[in-house]
Amino acid sequence: MVWGLTFLVPTVLEGYSPLLITFGRFAAHGLLSCILSQAGPGLRALGREAWKAAAAFALLGNIGYDVVLVQGIRQVGAPLVALITGPFP
């Protein structure tokens, strides 16, 4: 259900830039991740370097992907983008 919002939000928020939609998505996911990370001891055991590396990968990879995804949805529509990105892990 949440996966489908990736394709619905850019369609509904047509007046907003892809970068702003991406940052909103990251803020929501970050807040949820912070809440869920307190549920178990696994994430608290990670050191500062691991958190820095995870943040760098998240910023570089996911923001770039999300901006391109939103731009694709705007240009060719959500169904075609879902067919193209659906097989990605």
N, C-alpha and C positions, 0 to 999 in steps of 0.2 A: 504494500500500500504506500509506504513512504517513497519507494523507488519511483512510482508514478508521478509524484510531486516534482521530480526533476524536469519532467516534460510539461507539466501543467503550469507551473509558476511563470516561466518566461512568456507563455501565451497569455496569461491573465495580466501580468504586469508589463505590457508592451511599452509603456512610457518610460520605463527605467532602463538604464544602461546594463549591458551584460556584466560589467565589472561590479556594479552596485548589487545586482542580484547574487553574484558569486559571493561577495562579502557578507551579505545577509544570510546566505546558506551556511557559510563558514561560522558565523556567529551562533546560529541556531545549533549546528552540529557541535561546536566547541562547548557550548553551555550544557548540552546533553551529555557530552563526553566527560565533562568535569563532574557532573552529578553521578554518572555511572562509575567513574573511576574510584569513587569513595566506597563502592559496594564491596570490594575485595582487597586483599593485601597485595595482589600482583603488581599493580601499577605504581603503588607507593614505594616499591622496592627498587624501581629504576633510578639510576643516577642522573645527574644534571646533563652529562654528555649525551646520554640516550634521548633525553627530552629535546635537546638542541637539534640532534640529528632528525628526530621525528618531525619537529616543527619545520625544519628546512625542506625535507621531502614533501611535507604537506603543502607548504607554500608554493614550491616550484612546480610540483606535478599536478596537484589538484586544482589550484587556481587557474593554471593554464588550460587544463582540460575543461573546467567548468565554463570559462569565458568562451572557448571555442564551441562548446556544446550549446550554450545559450544563443550564440551568434548563428549557429547552424539551424536551430529551431526557428529563429526569426526569418531566416532566408529560405528554407525549403520545407519547414513544417515539422512538427513533432513525430508523426508516423515514420517518415523516412529516416530521421536521425535515430529513432529508436531501433530501426532495423540495422543501421550501421553500427551503432555503439552497443547494441544488445549482446553480441558475442564476446565483448571485452570482459576480462575477469575483474 
